[in-house]
Amino acid sequence: MITVFLYYDDVPRGLAWLTHTLGARELTRRATSGLMTYAEVELAGLPLVLTDRTDPAAGGTPARFQFTLDGVEPLYQRALAAGAQVVATLAVDPTGRPAFTVADPGGYHWTFVGSASTDDESSPAADDEIGSLTADGTSPIDRLGRLTDLATPFAVRVLATLRVPDLIEQGVTDLVDLATACAANRDALGRLLRYLAHRGVLTEANPDVFALTEVGRLLCERGAAGQRGWLDLDGLGARMDLAYPGLLHSVRTGEPAYATVHGRTFWAELDAHPGHRRYFDELMMSQQHLTAPQVAELYDWCDVAHVYDVGGGSGALLTQLLSSHPHLRGTLVDRPGAARAAGERIAASGLADRADTVAGDFFGALPTGGDVYVVSRALTDWNDRDATTILRRCAEAAGDRGRVLIVEVLPTEPFMPHLSPFDLQMLVVVGGRERGLTDFESIAGRAGLAVAQVLRGRDGLTLIECVRADRSPVAVDAAVEADSCVSS
Ligand SMILES: C[S@@+](CC[C@H](N)C(=O)[O-])C[C@H]1O[C@@H](n2cnc3c(N)ncnc32)[C@H](O)[C@@H]1O
């Protein structure tokens, strides 16, 4: 048997690194005058002795150790999560095997090489292929495991719900203090935090002391794009995600599963919970912040006197349109709770004299007399049949003189809805779907509308202007001759 001796200036640090970064198993430790100067661990079957550099036998320069393992990728992820200093990232080495190297606090380099060649011609028979490695060092069974793992998504959400990232950022880094601060069971919290260190959300540089990785920092309250709020298990975002257990129902029936899982439809949920409604409106507003100014600028609002924003939600778009075009008047139509909240926001913007709100249902008759009926990002919430009905109601209200303006942020071209989970999310939460331009043109056609023009903004923003397909040429001339306007 060979035993390798490692000499460290700081044995506890070396021990912590080996156990937490590489998963070495501690066998024994000894202290001299209260200071740990000796420890034994086992790593991949090899016994290692860590001892103080003052040992006369030390005298060594830093050395490199190379281990051959069955699957190096999990170890690489673990080392990354623990914040290891990476000397060589995981890549295929000249022998065709995945390998990486990390350095420890003593300056030793640790290289781990996968035992299987990635492009071995004599690759195993199909039955064995689940264990074979690809260039990134993973096997199909590893990848299936990652695709189906539920521990990680829930562990991250629990971390966010308990606000552990915020606590760590405020300097509460010790497990005992963290457990007290978030009223959690210390043992269970420790298991959660260590698992998330393994998954790269946290690091555990010293035993039971945690820090945030770049990923973990995103889970702080002030993290970019509000992920903490979305992942909070008490919030609306998590409720939307938790509709996924109903995906089987959606796939069998083509219907949303939100009510199946949560007991009422998504829209009824917003009606029943003003807090959820507010969160949803804020989410929409954060997107309108990017798109509404473009809508105000791209479309020619000069000959429009009165705009209806159908399913107008937060009122952010209508507010922008009225602020940019002082000649415009506007009406927002939405469910009662939404219309009420939008009315308050519009009033707070000082635009109440030119805007009003109507509690209404876009599947029923809409108020007539508008020049433009905007439907912004509302059709994606519905299947083709319902989206067609909404457009038909707008067409009926617009009459011969009015126009219908579909505003959507379209996915990238070529249109491939399967490239993001959004299409499935729409299905399972509200029964909606992602659509490309031709899909919108097609439902507009079924609603009796003809596409007059398509305007494109930044980041997929698309405006599809429609008029009634059966409108008379006289009405077209009259609409074009409307008054000129001033924009700000
Ligand atoms: C995805 S949001 C879009 C909101 C807004 N147009 C925007 O672009 O930010 C869809 C809106 O449709 C509204 N909505 C849902 N069902 C409705 C109905 N039956 N009648 C009117 N509005 C409805 C929702 O309340 C919500 O405000």
The ligand as an SDF file (V2000), in Angstrom:
LIG
                    3D

 27 29  0  0  0  0  0  0  0  0999 V2000
  -50.2440   39.0600  -20.2460 C   0  0  0  0  0  0  0  0  0  0  0  0
  -51.2470   40.2900  -19.5870 S   0  0  0  0  0  0  0  0  0  0  0  0
  -50.8180   41.6630  -20.6510 C   0  0  0  0  0  0  0  0  0  0  0  0
  -51.0960   42.9690  -20.0320 C   0  0  0  0  0  0  0  0  0  0  0  0
  -50.7860   44.1880  -20.8740 C   0  0  0  0  0  0  0  0  0  0  0  0
  -51.5870   44.2380  -22.0770 N   0  0  0  0  0  0  0  0  0  0  0  0
  -49.3220   44.2570  -21.1970 C   0  0  0  0  0  0  0  0  0  0  0  0
  -48.9580   44.1620  -22.3730 O   0  0  0  0  0  0  0  0  0  0  0  0
  -48.5250   44.4300  -20.2670 O   0  0  0  0  0  0  0  0  0  0  0  0
  -52.8650   39.8460  -20.1220 C   0  0  0  0  0  0  0  0  0  0  0  0
  -53.9510   40.7040  -19.5550 C   0  0  0  0  0  0  0  0  0  0  0  0
  -55.2150   40.1900  -20.0040 O   0  0  0  0  0  0  0  0  0  0  0  0
  -56.1450   40.3830  -18.9570 C   0  0  0  0  0  0  0  0  0  0  0  0
  -57.3060   39.4890  -19.1140 N   0  0  0  0  0  0  0  0  0  0  0  0
  -57.3650   38.1590  -18.8620 C   0  0  0  0  0  0  0  0  0  0  0  0
  -58.6010   37.7230  -19.1150 N   0  0  0  0  0  0  0  0  0  0  0  0
  -59.3360   38.7870  -19.5030 C   0  0  0  0  0  0  0  0  0  0  0  0
  -60.6870   38.9490  -19.9210 C   0  0  0  0  0  0  0  0  0  0  0  0
  -61.5180   37.9000  -19.9810 N   0  0  0  0  0  0  0  0  0  0  0  0
  -61.0880   40.1810  -20.2720 N   0  0  0  0  0  0  0  0  0  0  0  0
  -60.2480   41.2440  -20.2220 C   0  0  0  0  0  0  0  0  0  0  0  0
  -58.9550   41.1350  -19.8480 N   0  0  0  0  0  0  0  0  0  0  0  0
  -58.5040   39.9250  -19.4980 C   0  0  0  0  0  0  0  0  0  0  0  0
  -55.3450   40.0710  -17.7280 C   0  0  0  0  0  0  0  0  0  0  0  0
  -55.9590   40.5650  -16.5510 O   0  0  0  0  0  0  0  0  0  0  0  0
  -54.0210   40.7160  -18.0430 C   0  0  0  0  0  0  0  0  0  0  0  0
  -53.9510   42.0290  -17.5650 O   0  0  0  0  0  0  0  0  0  0  0  0
  1  2  1  0
  2  3  1  0
  2 10  1  0
  3  4  1  0
  4  5  1  0
  5  6  1  0
  5  7  1  0
  7  8  2  0
  7  9  1  0
 10 11  1  0
 11 12  1  0
 11 26  1  0
 12 13  1  0
 13 14  1  0
 13 24  1  0
 14 15  1  0
 14 23  1  0
 15 16  2  0
 16 17  1  0
 17 18  1  0
 17 23  2  0
 18 19  1  0
 18 20  2  0
 20 21  1  0
 21 22  2  0
 22 23  1  0
 24 25  1  0
 24 26  1  0
 26 27  1  0
M  CHG  2   2   1   9  -1
M  END
$$$$
